[in-house]
């Protein structure tokens, strides 16, 4: 696991406070794809449980897995008591129980690419569903976006995670759909986008930046400087584009 992947636990409370949750439309999309009620689900890299809540509060029996103890402790404060929690990285999960749905919310890119799909296939029931969803939070106003880019530039070229397989941003099928299309274990790959527009205060926007791995791995002094520089160029409130890209696939029957 990379330093960036390990960086979140120290910010568990901020992650819970500043990262937006997931809309009901996402649950509806996954359920429609499944074609039947989803009774059991396994979440990979559950963080503080933003996506766990979406499914658990709608009657799905969720097992939430997360390698970081601080994140898992924060999750347990916010999810229904019936959610089962397991402290484990994806690579440490042992095949055994299978689930109608296995999903990752802005976490799949931290998993090992060499064994990702064989491990995933071992966890999904034949005919069951795999889902991955997430997306960057971007400033909607190009002039504000440029001011923030310039303020960040002495410290970071970019704060986004590049496509793990190098797929260009404008390509019709984005990662991980590109990998799923080549997988022997999954079929029916579908990509959808749920549009999401938010308004937040400048302070909350910087709070959200403080949970992003690119900033978390900076030395503390640089992190303080870059957030101070960004705050200086932000208006009091900012408009955000936070579209959710959803990839769905079905486990081939055995």
Secondary structure, 3 states (H helix, E strand, C coil): CCCCCCCCHHHHHHHHHHCCCCCHHHHHHHHHHHCCCCCEEEEECCCCCHHHHHHHCCCCEEEEECCCHHHHHHHHHHCCCCCEEECCCHHHCCCCCCEEEEEEECCHHHCCCCCHHHHHHHHEEEEEEEEEEECCCEECCHHHHHHHHHHHCCCCCCCCCCCCCCCCCCCCCCCCHHHHHCCCCEEEEEEEEECCEEEEEHHHHHHHHCCCHHHHCCCHHHHHHHHHHHHHHCCCEEEEECCEEEEEEEECCC
